[in-house]
Amino acid sequence: MNNALAKAGNDSNESGRLADEAQTAEYIGDLVIQLERLARSQGLVQLQYLLGACREEAQKISGGGKAA
């Protein structure tokens, strides 16, 4: 999936967290992109729309700009 989250697991900080906020949002965004594509392939328009909004929010938080 995402190397950033795997790397974060190796560099965990003292609080025991696996990743920071941006890394977590990036990982969630990657998952949501897959779900969005699945919804699109099945014609689930409203679900695709909602997942698109989730993707955009995750990208905003992570600072990323990937397109679906």
Sequence and secondary structure as in RCSB ss.txt:
>XXXX:A:sequence
MNNALAKAGNDSNESGRLADEAQTAEYIGDLVIQLERLARSQGLVQLQYLLGACREEAQKISGGGKAA
>XXXX:A:secstr
  HHHHHHHHT  TT  SS HHHHHHHHHHHHHHHHHHHHHTT HHHHHHHHHHHHHHHHHHT     
